[in-house]
Amino acid sequence: MMKKAIRITVAVLLLVFAVFLTVYLTATVNVLEPGAPDFTPVKDDVAAGDYAPSLLSNDTFGFPQKCYYRAARDGSGNLHIAYHPVWEYERNDSGGLMPLLSRMFYTGGLRIQRVMFGKGDVEVISVTVDRHGVGTAIEYERPKNYNPSTFTVSHEKVALQSTFATTPPFRVASWNHLFENTDGADAAPRTGERAWRCTPEYFTDALWEEYTMVRLKETRLRKSRAHLAWERTSAK
């Protein structure tokens, strides 16, 4: 029985690898434009620090190692800042078959996640600030119908239109580090949580390439990381 189980496991692994290789080599999905012409890149460490978000997380979901940013002004003078917290890795440590398969194929074992996106795990929270220094919009991704027992997590983009003087904290809400917005009493750390303040550093071209943020030609298994179109051009 043991030898039969090993043969079945090996056969499944070979089949998964064959499918992965076929899709990786042949399935072109999208060709990205190089940037956003109506935006002018800027490097503003002071403003980036003023509007940097805090994150609420725990030891299960972990805490970022770094927080990078890029910024730009649009034709109306609004300042757009994209914050990129960077984790060393993402991994679903929940019990059950699907999380185990995720660790075997996606985040470990075949390490499909690294082949698809590159080193580490890079997320994004963006804010828009008007010419008077008032925040007017926030964009981020949250986990849709989150269930840690599944193989992957569905992403849902969120765009909030509201005025704010400082960016509200965000709760890390999934093992792959998507977020939930907090307000009022919900902004206080829950049991087991700690607050982590983003201290933004400029996302230089060298770092941008190191984390393979953009692939101008994407395939199903070679994708760009979470970012805004205007970030594809840096403030040199």
Secondary structure in CASP SS format (residue, H / E / C, confidence):
PFRMAT SS
TARGET T0000
AUTHOR 0000-0000-0000
METHOD secondary structure of the structure
MODEL  1
M C 1.00
M H 1.00
K H 1.00
K H 1.00
A H 1.00
I H 1.00
R H 1.00
I H 1.00
T H 1.00
V H 1.00
A H 1.00
V H 1.00
L H 1.00
L H 1.00
L H 1.00
V H 1.00
F H 1.00
A H 1.00
V H 1.00
F H 1.00
L H 1.00
T H 1.00
V H 1.00
Y H 1.00
L H 1.00
T H 1.00
A C 1.00
T E 1.00
V E 1.00
N E 1.00
V E 1.00
L C 1.00
E C 1.00
P C 1.00
G C 1.00
A C 1.00
P C 1.00
D C 1.00
F C 1.00
T E 1.00
P E 1.00
V E 1.00
K C 1.00
D C 1.00
D H 1.00
V H 1.00
A H 1.00
A H 1.00
G H 1.00
D H 1.00
Y C 1.00
A C 1.00
P C 1.00
S E 1.00
L E 1.00
L E 1.00
S E 1.00
N C 1.00
D C 1.00
T C 1.00
F C 1.00
G C 1.00
F C 1.00
P C 1.00
Q C 1.00
K E 1.00
C E 1.00
Y E 1.00
Y E 1.00
R E 1.00
A E 1.00
A E 1.00
R E 1.00
D C 1.00
G C 1.00
S C 1.00
G C 1.00
N C 1.00
L E 1.00
H E 1.00
I E 1.00
A E 1.00
Y E 1.00
H E 1.00
P E 1.00
V E 1.00
W E 1.00
E C 1.00
Y C 1.00
E C 1.00
R C 1.00
N C 1.00
D C 1.00
S C 1.00
G C 1.00
G C 1.00
L H 1.00
M H 1.00
P H 1.00
L H 1.00
L H 1.00
S H 1.00
R H 1.00
M H 1.00
F H 1.00
Y H 1.00
T C 1.00
G C 1.00
G C 1.00
L C 1.00
R C 1.00
I H 1.00
Q H 1.00
R H 1.00
V H 1.00
M H 1.00
F H 1.00
G C 1.00
K C 1.00
G C 1.00
D E 1.00
V E 1.00
E C 1.00
V C 1.00
I E 1.00
S E 1.00
V E 1.00
T E 1.00
V E 1.00
D C 1.00
R C 1.00
H C 1.00
G C 1.00
V C 1.00
G E 1.00
T E 1.00
A E 1.00
I E 1.00
E E 1.00
Y E 1.00
E E 1.00
R E 1.00
P E 1.00
K E 1.00
N C 1.00
Y C 1.00
N C 1.00
P C 1.00
S C 1.00
T C 1.00
F C 1.00
T C 1.00
V C 1.00
S E 1.00
H E 1.00
E E 1.00
K E 1.00
V E 1.00
A E 1.00
L E 1.00
Q E 1.00
S E 1.00
T E 1.00
F E 1.00
A C 1.00
T C 1.00
T C 1.00
P C 1.00
P C 1.00
F E 1.00
R E 1.00
V E 1.00
A C 1.00
S C 1.00
W C 1.00
N C 1.00
H C 1.00
L C 1.00
F E 1.00
E E 1.00
N E 1.00
T C 1.00
D C 1.00
G H 1.00
A H 1.00
D H 1.00
A H 1.00
A C 1.00
P C 1.00
R C 1.00
T C 1.00
G C 1.00
E C 1.00
R E 1.00
A E 1.00
W E 1.00
R E 1.00
C C 1.00
T C 1.00
P C 1.00
E E 1.00
Y E 1.00
F C 1.00
T C 1.00
D H 1.00
A H 1.00
L H 1.00
W H 1.00
E H 1.00
E H 1.00
Y C 1.00
T C 1.00
M C 1.00
V C 1.00
R C 1.00
L C 1.00
K E 1.00
E E 1.00
T E 1.00
R C 1.00
L C 1.00
R E 1.00
K C 1.00
S C 1.00
R C 1.00
A C 1.00
H C 1.00
L C 1.00
A H 1.00
W H 1.00
E H 1.00
R H 1.00
T C 1.00
S C 1.00
A C 1.00
K C 1.00
END
